[in-house]
Amino acid sequence: MRMVSACLLGIRCAWDGKARYKNKRIIELLKSEILIPICPEQLGGLKTPREFQEIEKGSGDDVLD
């Protein structure tokens, strides 16, 4: 049993509620393993769908200062 990002399974969990990715290797793994789909963004409290957001004029390192 493994946890895998839901988007890699083609689940509609992107910011706009659409499916973005469908990883062939992960889909193949479904044939032999039990996979538990998770969405880190949703686990962090973000909704789907939600407004598009991006970092401007900075980096993730800025948060650590």
N, CA, C and O atoms as a CHARMM CRD file, in Angstrom:
* protein
*
  260
    1    1 MET  N      0.84500  -1.16300   0.00000 PROA 1      0.00000
    2    1 MET  CA     0.00000   0.00000   0.00000 PROA 1      0.00000
    3    1 MET  C      0.90200   1.24100   0.00000 PROA 1      0.00000
    4    1 MET  O      1.83500   1.34900   0.79500 PROA 1      0.00000
    5    2 ARG  N      0.59800   2.17400  -0.91300 PROA 2      0.00000
    6    2 ARG  CA     1.40400   3.38900  -1.02900 PROA 2      0.00000
    7    2 ARG  C      0.50200   4.60600  -1.20000 PROA 2      0.00000
    8    2 ARG  O     -0.58200   4.52600  -1.77800 PROA 2      0.00000
    9    3 MET  N      0.98200   5.73000  -0.68300 PROA 3      0.00000
   10    3 MET  CA     0.29200   6.99100  -0.94000 PROA 3      0.00000
   11    3 MET  C      0.91700   7.60700  -2.18300 PROA 3      0.00000
   12    3 MET  O      2.12900   7.53500  -2.39000 PROA 3      0.00000
   13    4 VAL  N      0.07300   8.21100  -2.99900 PROA 4      0.00000
   14    4 VAL  CA     0.55200   8.84200  -4.22600 PROA 4      0.00000
   15    4 VAL  C     -0.24000  10.13200  -4.43700 PROA 4      0.00000
   16    4 VAL  O     -1.41700  10.21700  -4.08900 PROA 4      0.00000
   17    5 SER  N      0.41700  11.11400  -5.00300 PROA 5      0.00000
   18    5 SER  CA    -0.26900  12.37300  -5.27600 PROA 5      0.00000
   19    5 SER  C     -1.44000  12.11400  -6.22500 PROA 5      0.00000
   20    5 SER  O     -1.27800  11.48700  -7.27200 PROA 5      0.00000
   21    6 ALA  N     -2.60400  12.59900  -5.84800 PROA 6      0.00000
   22    6 ALA  CA    -3.83300  12.33100  -6.60000 PROA 6      0.00000
   23    6 ALA  C     -3.73700  12.79200  -8.05000 PROA 6      0.00000
   24    6 ALA  O     -4.30500  12.15800  -8.93900 PROA 6      0.00000
   25    7 CYS  N     -3.02500  13.88500  -8.29600 PROA 7      0.00000
   26    7 CYS  CA    -2.93000  14.39100  -9.66500 PROA 7      0.00000
   27    7 CYS  C     -2.21000  13.40400 -10.58200 PROA 7      0.00000
   28    7 CYS  O     -2.47600  13.37500 -11.78400 PROA 7      0.00000
   29    8 LEU  N     -1.30700  12.60000 -10.03500 PROA 8      0.00000
   30    8 LEU  CA    -0.59300  11.61400 -10.84800 PROA 8      0.00000
   31    8 LEU  C     -1.49900  10.47800 -11.30800 PROA 8      0.00000
   32    8 LEU  O     -1.16600   9.74200 -12.23700 PROA 8      0.00000
   33    9 LEU  N     -2.64600  10.34400 -10.64800 PROA 9      0.00000
   34    9 LEU  CA    -3.63000   9.33500 -11.04700 PROA 9      0.00000
   35    9 LEU  C     -4.69300   9.91600 -11.97600 PROA 9      0.00000
   36    9 LEU  O     -5.61500   9.21400 -12.39200 PROA 9      0.00000
   37   10 GLY  N     -4.55600  11.20300 -12.29900 PROA 10     0.00000
   38   10 GLY  CA    -5.52900  11.84000 -13.18600 PROA 10     0.00000
   39   10 GLY  C     -6.76500  12.34800 -12.46700 PROA 10     0.00000
   40   10 GLY  O     -7.75900  12.68400 -13.11100 PROA 10     0.00000
   41   11 ILE  N     -6.71800  12.41000 -11.14100 PROA 11     0.00000
   42   11 ILE  CA    -7.85000  12.91600 -10.36400 PROA 11     0.00000
   43   11 ILE  C     -7.91100  14.43000 -10.51000 PROA 11     0.00000
   44   11 ILE  O     -6.88000  15.10200 -10.50300 PROA 11     0.00000
   45   12 ARG  N     -9.10400  14.95800 -10.64000 PROA 12     0.00000
   46   12 ARG  CA    -9.30700  16.39600 -10.85800 PROA 12     0.00000
   47   12 ARG  C     -9.11800  17.17100  -9.56100 PROA 12     0.00000
   48   12 ARG  O    -10.08600  17.49200  -8.87300 PROA 12     0.00000
   49   13 CYS  N     -7.88700  17.46200  -9.24000 PROA 13     0.00000
   50   13 CYS  CA    -7.60200  18.17700  -7.99500 PROA 13     0.00000
   51   13 CYS  C     -6.71300  19.39000  -8.22000 PROA 13     0.00000
   52   13 CYS  O     -6.22200  19.97400  -7.25400 PROA 13     0.00000
   53   14 ALA  N     -6.49400  19.78200  -9.46900 PROA 14     0.00000
   54   14 ALA  CA    -5.69200  20.97600  -9.74800 PROA 14     0.00000
   55   14 ALA  C     -6.44800  22.21400  -9.28100 PROA 14     0.00000
   56   14 ALA  O     -7.63300  22.13400  -8.95800 PROA 14     0.00000
   57   15 TRP  N     -5.77900  23.34100  -9.24400 PROA 15     0.00000
   58   15 TRP  CA    -6.36900  24.57500  -8.72400 PROA 15     0.00000
   59   15 TRP  C     -7.68800  24.92300  -9.41100 PROA 15     0.00000
   60   15 TRP  O     -8.57800  25.49500  -8.78200 PROA 15     0.00000
   61   16 ASP  N     -7.82300  24.58400 -10.69200 PROA 16     0.00000
   62   16 ASP  CA    -9.03900  24.92300 -11.43200 PROA 16     0.00000
   63   16 ASP  C    -10.04100  23.77400 -11.49900 PROA 16     0.00000
   64   16 ASP  O    -11.04500  23.86400 -12.20500 PROA 16     0.00000
   65   17 GLY  N     -9.77200  22.70600 -10.77300 PROA 17     0.00000
   66   17 GLY  CA   -10.68600  21.56800 -10.73700 PROA 17     0.00000
   67   17 GLY  C    -10.54000  20.61000 -11.90500 PROA 17     0.00000
   68   17 GLY  O    -11.36700  19.71600 -12.08300 PROA 17     0.00000
   69   18 LYS  N     -9.49800  20.78700 -12.69800 PROA 18     0.00000
   70   18 LYS  CA    -9.27300  19.91700 -13.85100 PROA 18     0.00000
   71   18 LYS  C     -8.15200  18.92400 -13.55700 PROA 18     0.00000
   72   18 LYS  O     -7.32900  19.12700 -12.66400 PROA 18     0.00000
   73   19 ALA  N     -8.14700  17.85600 -14.33100 PROA 19     0.00000
   74   19 ALA  CA    -7.05100  16.88500 -14.23700 PROA 19     0.00000
   75   19 ALA  C     -5.87000  17.43800 -15.02600 PROA 19     0.00000
   76   19 ALA  O     -6.04700  17.90100 -16.15300 PROA 19     0.00000
   77   20 ARG  N     -4.69400  17.39900 -14.46600 PROA 20     0.00000
   78   20 ARG  CA    -3.50900  17.94400 -15.11700 PROA 20     0.00000
   79   20 ARG  C     -2.55800  16.84900 -15.60000 PROA 20     0.00000
   80   20 ARG  O     -2.03500  16.91500 -16.71200 PROA 20     0.00000
   81   21 TYR  N     -2.35000  15.87800 -14.78200 PROA 21     0.00000
   82   21 TYR  CA    -1.32700  14.87600 -15.05600 PROA 21     0.00000
   83   21 TYR  C     -1.96300  13.49400 -15.00300 PROA 21     0.00000
   84   21 TYR  O     -2.96300  13.27100 -14.32100 PROA 21     0.00000
   85   22 LYS  N     -1.37200  12.60500 -15.71800 PROA 22     0.00000
   86   22 LYS  CA    -1.73700  11.19700 -15.61200 PROA 22     0.00000
   87   22 LYS  C     -0.45000  10.44000 -15.90900 PROA 22     0.00000
   88   22 LYS  O     -0.10600  10.19900 -17.06600 PROA 22     0.00000
   89   23 ASN  N      0.24600  10.07600 -14.86000 PROA 23     0.00000
   90   23 ASN  CA     1.55000   9.46600 -14.97900 PROA 23     0.00000
   91   23 ASN  C      1.41300   7.99000 -15.34700 PROA 23     0.00000
   92   23 ASN  O      0.81400   7.21100 -14.60500 PROA 23     0.00000
   93   24 LYS  N      1.96200   7.61800 -16.47900 PROA 24     0.00000
   94   24 LYS  CA     1.83200   6.24300 -16.97300 PROA 24     0.00000
   95   24 LYS  C      2.44100   5.22700 -16.01700 PROA 24     0.00000
   96   24 LYS  O      1.90600   4.13000 -15.85600 PROA 24     0.00000
   97   25 ARG  N      3.54400   5.57700 -15.38800 PROA 25     0.00000
   98   25 ARG  CA     4.19400   4.64500 -14.46000 PROA 25     0.00000
   99   25 ARG  C      3.32400   4.41000 -13.22500 PROA 25     0.00000
  100   25 ARG  O      3.24900   3.29200 -12.71500 PROA 25     0.00000
  101   26 ILE  N      2.66900   5.46600 -12.75100 PROA 26     0.00000
  102   26 ILE  CA     1.79300   5.32200 -11.58700 PROA 26     0.00000
  103   26 ILE  C      0.55600   4.50500 -11.95300 PROA 26     0.00000
  104   26 ILE  O      0.11400   3.66400 -11.17200 PROA 26     0.00000
  105   27 ILE  N      0.00200   4.74900 -13.13000 PROA 27     0.00000
  106   27 ILE  CA    -1.16000   3.98100 -13.59300 PROA 27     0.00000
  107   27 ILE  C     -0.78600   2.50200 -13.70100 PROA 27     0.00000
  108   27 ILE  O     -1.58200   1.63400 -13.34000 PROA 27     0.00000
  109   28 GLU  N      0.39800   2.21500 -14.18600 PROA 28     0.00000
  110   28 GLU  CA     0.88000   0.83100 -14.28300 PROA 28     0.00000
  111   28 GLU  C      1.01700   0.20800 -12.89500 PROA 28     0.00000
  112   28 GLU  O      0.72200  -0.97300 -12.71000 PROA 28     0.00000
  113   29 LEU  N      1.45800   0.99200 -11.93200 PROA 29     0.00000
  114   29 LEU  CA     1.62200   0.51500 -10.55900 PROA 29     0.00000
  115   29 LEU  C      0.28600   0.08500  -9.94800 PROA 29     0.00000
  116   29 LEU  O      0.24700  -0.77200  -9.06500 PROA 29     0.00000
  117   30 LEU  N     -0.80300   0.68700 -10.42400 PROA 30     0.00000
  118   30 LEU  CA    -2.14300   0.32100  -9.93800 PROA 30     0.00000
  119   30 LEU  C     -2.45900  -1.16100 -10.15500 PROA 30     0.00000
  120   30 LEU  O     -3.26500  -1.74100  -9.42700 PROA 30     0.00000
  121   31 LYS  N     -1.83100  -1.75900 -11.14200 PROA 31     0.00000
  122   31 LYS  CA    -2.09200  -3.16500 -11.45400 PROA 31     0.00000
  123   31 LYS  C     -1.56100  -4.11200 -10.38700 PROA 31     0.00000
  124   31 LYS  O     -2.04200  -5.23700 -10.24900 PROA 31     0.00000
  125   32 SER  N     -0.55600  -3.64500  -9.62300 PROA 32     0.00000
  126   32 SER  CA     0.06400  -4.54400  -8.65300 PROA 32     0.00000
  127   32 SER  C      0.05900  -4.02900  -7.21700 PROA 32     0.00000
  128   32 SER  O      0.43400  -4.76300  -6.30200 PROA 32     0.00000
  129   33 GLU  N     -0.35700  -2.78800  -7.00300 PROA 33     0.00000
  130   33 GLU  CA    -0.31700  -2.19600  -5.66100 PROA 33     0.00000
  131   33 GLU  C     -1.62900  -1.49200  -5.33600 PROA 33     0.00000
  132   33 GLU  O     -2.36700  -1.07800  -6.23000 PROA 33     0.00000
  133   34 ILE  N     -1.89900  -1.36600  -4.06500 PROA 34     0.00000
  134   34 ILE  CA    -3.00300  -0.52600  -3.60600 PROA 34     0.00000
  135   34 ILE  C     -2.43500   0.87000  -3.41700 PROA 34     0.00000
  136   34 ILE  O     -1.49400   1.06500  -2.64900 PROA 34     0.00000
  137   35 LEU  N     -3.00900   1.84100  -4.12200 PROA 35     0.00000
  138   35 LEU  CA    -2.53600   3.21700  -4.03700 PROA 35     0.00000
  139   35 LEU  C     -3.58300   4.08100  -3.35000 PROA 35     0.00000
  140   35 LEU  O     -4.77200   3.99600  -3.65700 PROA 35     0.00000
  141   36 ILE  N     -3.13800   4.90200  -2.43000 PROA 36     0.00000
  142   36 ILE  CA    -4.02100   5.82200  -1.71800 PROA 36     0.00000
  143   36 ILE  C     -3.75600   7.21800  -2.27200 PROA 36     0.00000
  144   36 ILE  O     -2.69000   7.78400  -2.03000 PROA 36     0.00000
  145   37 PRO  N     -4.72100   7.78700  -3.02000 PROA 37     0.00000
  146   37 PRO  CA    -4.49800   9.11700  -3.57900 PROA 37     0.00000
  147   37 PRO  C     -4.64400  10.20400  -2.51900 PROA 37     0.00000
  148   37 PRO  O     -5.59700  10.20300  -1.74000 PROA 37     0.00000
  149   38 ILE  N     -3.69000  11.12700  -2.49900 PROA 38     0.00000
  150   38 ILE  CA    -3.77200  12.27900  -1.59800 PROA 38     0.00000
  151   38 ILE  C     -3.46800  13.54500  -2.40200 PROA 38     0.00000
  152   38 ILE  O     -2.76700  13.49900  -3.41300 PROA 38     0.00000
  153   39 CYS  N     -3.99600  14.64800  -1.94700 PROA 39     0.00000
  154   39 CYS  CA    -3.69200  15.93600  -2.56000 PROA 39     0.00000
  155   39 CYS  C     -3.09400  16.81900  -1.46800 PROA 39     0.00000
  156   39 CYS  O     -3.81600  17.26300  -0.57600 PROA 39     0.00000
  157   40 PRO  N     -1.78800  17.08100  -1.52300 PROA 40     0.00000
  158   40 PRO  CA    -1.15600  17.88800  -0.47900 PROA 40     0.00000
  159   40 PRO  C     -1.79800  19.26600  -0.30700 PROA 40     0.00000
  160   40 PRO  O     -1.90600  19.77000   0.81100 PROA 40     0.00000
  161   41 GLU  N     -2.22000  19.86800  -1.41200 PROA 41     0.00000
  162   41 GLU  CA    -2.84800  21.18400  -1.32200 PROA 41     0.00000
  163   41 GLU  C     -4.16300  21.11700  -0.55000 PROA 41     0.00000
  164   41 GLU  O     -4.44400  21.97900   0.28200 PROA 41     0.00000
  165   42 GLN  N     -4.96100  20.09700  -0.82700 PROA 42     0.00000
  166   42 GLN  CA    -6.22500  19.94200  -0.10800 PROA 42     0.00000
  167   42 GLN  C     -5.97700  19.59100   1.35400 PROA 42     0.00000
  168   42 GLN  O     -6.69200  20.07200   2.23300 PROA 42     0.00000
  169   43 LEU  N     -4.98600  18.77000   1.62400 PROA 43     0.00000
  170   43 LEU  CA    -4.65200  18.44400   3.01200 PROA 43     0.00000
  171   43 LEU  C     -4.19900  19.68100   3.77600 PROA 43     0.00000
  172   43 LEU  O     -4.35100  19.75700   4.99500 PROA 43     0.00000
  173   44 GLY  N     -3.64100  20.64900   3.05400 PROA 44     0.00000
  174   44 GLY  CA    -3.22000  21.90700   3.65900 PROA 44     0.00000
  175   44 GLY  C     -4.35000  22.91000   3.80600 PROA 44     0.00000
  176   44 GLY  O     -4.13500  24.02100   4.29100 PROA 44     0.00000
  177   45 GLY  N     -5.55700  22.52800   3.39300 PROA 45     0.00000
  178   45 GLY  CA    -6.71600  23.39100   3.58300 PROA 45     0.00000
  179   45 GLY  C     -7.15800  24.17400   2.36300 PROA 45     0.00000
  180   45 GLY  O     -8.11900  24.93800   2.44500 PROA 45     0.00000
  181   46 LEU  N     -6.48100  24.00700   1.22500 PROA 46     0.00000
  182   46 LEU  CA    -6.90000  24.72200   0.02200 PROA 46     0.00000
  183   46 LEU  C     -8.08100  24.01100  -0.62200 PROA 46     0.00000
  184   46 LEU  O     -8.17900  22.78500  -0.58100 PROA 46     0.00000
  185   47 LYS  N     -8.96900  24.78500  -1.21200 PROA 47     0.00000
  186   47 LYS  CA   -10.15100  24.22600  -1.87000 PROA 47     0.00000
  187   47 LYS  C     -9.85200  23.93700  -3.33200 PROA 47     0.00000
  188   47 LYS  O     -8.90200  24.47000  -3.90600 PROA 47     0.00000
  189   48 THR  N    -10.66700  23.09500  -3.91500 PROA 48     0.00000
  190   48 THR  CA   -10.61000  22.81600  -5.34200 PROA 48     0.00000
  191   48 THR  C    -12.02400  22.92900  -5.87600 PROA 48     0.00000
  192   48 THR  O    -12.91400  22.22800  -5.39300 PROA 48     0.00000
  193   49 PRO  N    -12.26200  23.79000  -6.86000 PROA 49     0.00000
  194   49 PRO  CA   -11.32400  24.71800  -7.48000 PROA 49     0.00000
  195   49 PRO  C    -11.07300  25.93800  -6.59200 PROA 49     0.00000
  196   49 PRO  O    -11.79400  26.20200  -5.63100 PROA 49     0.00000
  197   50 ARG  N    -10.01800  26.66700  -6.95800 PROA 50     0.00000
  198   50 ARG  CA    -9.65300  27.89100  -6.24300 PROA 50     0.00000
  199   50 ARG  C     -9.01700  28.86200  -7.24000 PROA 50     0.00000
  200   50 ARG  O     -8.68300  28.48200  -8.36200 PROA 50     0.00000
  201   51 GLU  N     -8.85800  30.09500  -6.82700 PROA 51     0.00000
  202   51 GLU  CA    -8.24300  31.08400  -7.70600 PROA 51     0.00000
  203   51 GLU  C     -6.77200  30.75000  -7.92300 PROA 51     0.00000
  204   51 GLU  O     -6.09800  30.24000  -7.02700 PROA 51     0.00000
  205   52 PHE  N     -6.28700  31.04600  -9.12300 PROA 52     0.00000
  206   52 PHE  CA    -4.88800  30.81800  -9.46200 PROA 52     0.00000
  207   52 PHE  C     -4.00800  31.75100  -8.63600 PROA 52     0.00000
  208   52 PHE  O     -4.32100  32.93000  -8.47100 PROA 52     0.00000
  209   53 GLN  N     -2.91500  31.21600  -8.12400 PROA 53     0.00000
  210   53 GLN  CA    -1.97700  32.01100  -7.33400 PROA 53     0.00000
  211   53 GLN  C     -0.55800  31.61800  -7.70300 PROA 53     0.00000
  212   53 GLN  O     -0.28300  30.47100  -8.05500 PROA 53     0.00000
  213   54 GLU  N      0.33300  32.59000  -7.61600 PROA 54     0.00000
  214   54 GLU  CA     1.74200  32.30500  -7.83600 PROA 54     0.00000
  215   54 GLU  C      2.58700  33.28600  -7.03800 PROA 54     0.00000
  216   54 GLU  O      2.12000  34.36000  -6.65600 PROA 54     0.00000
  217   55 ILE  N      3.82700  32.90800  -6.79200 PROA 55     0.00000
  218   55 ILE  CA     4.75900  33.76400  -6.05900 PROA 55     0.00000
  219   55 ILE  C      5.33700  34.79300  -7.03000 PROA 55     0.00000
  220   55 ILE  O      5.80000  34.44500  -8.11600 PROA 55     0.00000
  221   56 GLU  N      5.30400  36.05300  -6.62700 PROA 56     0.00000
  222   56 GLU  CA     5.90300  37.11800  -7.42800 PROA 56     0.00000
  223   56 GLU  C      6.95500  37.83400  -6.59900 PROA 56     0.00000
  224   56 GLU  O      6.76400  38.07300  -5.40600 PROA 56     0.00000
  225   57 LYS  N      8.06000  38.17200  -7.23300 PROA 57     0.00000
  226   57 LYS  CA     9.11800  38.95200  -6.59100 PROA 57     0.00000
  227   57 LYS  C      9.58600  38.34500  -5.27400 PROA 57     0.00000
  228   57 LYS  O      9.55000  39.00100  -4.23300 PROA 57     0.00000
  229   58 GLY  N     10.00800  37.14300  -5.32100 PROA 58     0.00000
  230   58 GLY  CA    10.50900  36.50700  -4.11300 PROA 58     0.00000
  231   58 GLY  C     10.78400  35.04000  -4.36700 PROA 58     0.00000
  232   58 GLY  O     10.66100  34.54200  -5.48600 PROA 58     0.00000
  233   59 SER  N     11.15400  34.37800  -3.31500 PROA 59     0.00000
  234   59 SER  CA    11.40200  32.94300  -3.40900 PROA 59     0.00000
  235   59 SER  C     10.86200  32.27600  -2.15100 PROA 59     0.00000
  236   59 SER  O     10.49800  32.95300  -1.19000 PROA 59     0.00000
  237   60 GLY  N     10.81300  31.00500  -2.16100 PROA 60     0.00000
  238   60 GLY  CA    10.37800  30.27500  -0.97500 PROA 60     0.00000
  239   60 GLY  C     11.30500  30.49800   0.20500 PROA 60     0.00000
  240   60 GLY  O     10.88900  30.37300   1.35600 PROA 60     0.00000
  241   61 ASP  N     12.56700  30.83000  -0.07600 PROA 61     0.00000
  242   61 ASP  CA    13.52500  31.09400   0.99800 PROA 61     0.00000
  243   61 ASP  C     13.12200  32.31000   1.82300 PROA 61     0.00000
  244   61 ASP  O     13.44600  32.38900   3.00800 PROA 61     0.00000
  245   62 ASP  N     12.41700  33.26100   1.20700 PROA 62     0.00000
  246   62 ASP  CA    11.98900  34.46300   1.92200 PROA 62     0.00000
  247   62 ASP  C     11.10400  34.12800   3.11700 PROA 62     0.00000
  248   62 ASP  O     11.11200  34.84800   4.11500 PROA 62     0.00000
  249   63 VAL  N     10.36000  33.06500   3.02500 PROA 63     0.00000
  250   63 VAL  CA     9.44600  32.67100   4.09700 PROA 63     0.00000
  251   63 VAL  C     10.22100  32.20500   5.32400 PROA 63     0.00000
  252   63 VAL  O      9.74500  32.34500   6.45100 PROA 63     0.00000
  253   64 LEU  N     11.39400  31.66100   5.11400 PROA 64     0.00000
  254   64 LEU  CA    12.17900  31.09900   6.20600 PROA 64     0.00000
  255   64 LEU  C     12.93700  32.14600   7.01400 PROA 64     0.00000
  256   64 LEU  O     13.41900  31.84700   8.10700 PROA 64     0.00000
  257   65 ASP  N     13.05000  33.35200   6.50300 PROA 65     0.00000
  258   65 ASP  CA    13.77900  34.41400   7.22000 PROA 65     0.00000
  259   65 ASP  C     12.97600  34.98200   8.37000 PROA 65     0.00000
  260   65 ASP  O     13.44800  35.87900   9.06900 PROA 65     0.00000
